[in-house]
């Protein structure tokens, strides 16, 4: 005969009428899972940021300096910035127009020609086809998108004196206009350099070209983006395209534009007057140097990979 088990006597402090509840293991596991996912997200964000910054320091990167301020971007970003600024110069806008446009593009897309965005926003300025800016295909053309931005900018009365946050609200109808001010200094630096007001102030550390340069395409781009005439000349140093600018500022603007476009257009050297930039993968390519064969101060000589 089995002796019945005697009931356990409650421990000191226990209420025999209200035993402690067992923990909800499902909820506990969910809390742990959420915590783990949060940690993973933070680590991933840190790795992504570090990869991005390390790439700028050790991979391809560009630096521009004006008024004691240096900004660093990758070649794709400065390529777009050079298009934005030179289109403003071409239409006769003051440098502030270029700085506003570049700061806006940094805030909207980080100077990348995005095929996606909030709702139907696309492109450098995240303009929306549904808001009358143009078709999606048009807005993904940096030249069209920039021209549309400037068209809207000059319609704002007194834009030259307005704060960038006010201009952004007028042109972009942004929900966060104050955010544009965060990039005003970057926009001002890039605009000053690429407009030619800060000579010999942009350099790019680039890998070797992977294809021959196309002089006819470069000549067409110079005409379209700067409004100046370029021609191919045989100077005995590879494929060379020459621009004779009307003044030194325009020459330095085209020279800065060419350095910023070098990665995409297989450019290996740019010379303005007695200064020269040469493509390379080291920090030496972030600076300009004296040329052994100086030319006139308003002449730009662009050498392409052959």
Secondary structure, 3 states (H helix, E strand, C coil): CCCCCCCCCCCCCCCCCCCCCCCCHHHHHHHHHHHHHHHHHHHHHHHHHHHHHHHHHHCCEEEEEECCEEEEECHHHHHHHHHHHHHHHHCCCCHHHHHHHHHHHHHHHCCCCCCCCCCCEECCCCEEHHHCCCCHHHHCCHHHHHHHHHHHHCCCCCCCCCCHHHHHHHHHCCCCHHHHHHHHHHHHHHHHHHCCCCCCCEEEECCCCCCCCCHHHHHHHHHHHHCCCEEEECCCCCEEEEEECCCHHHHHHHHHHHHHHHHHHCEEEEEECCEEEECCCCHHHHCCEECCCCCCCCEEEEEECC
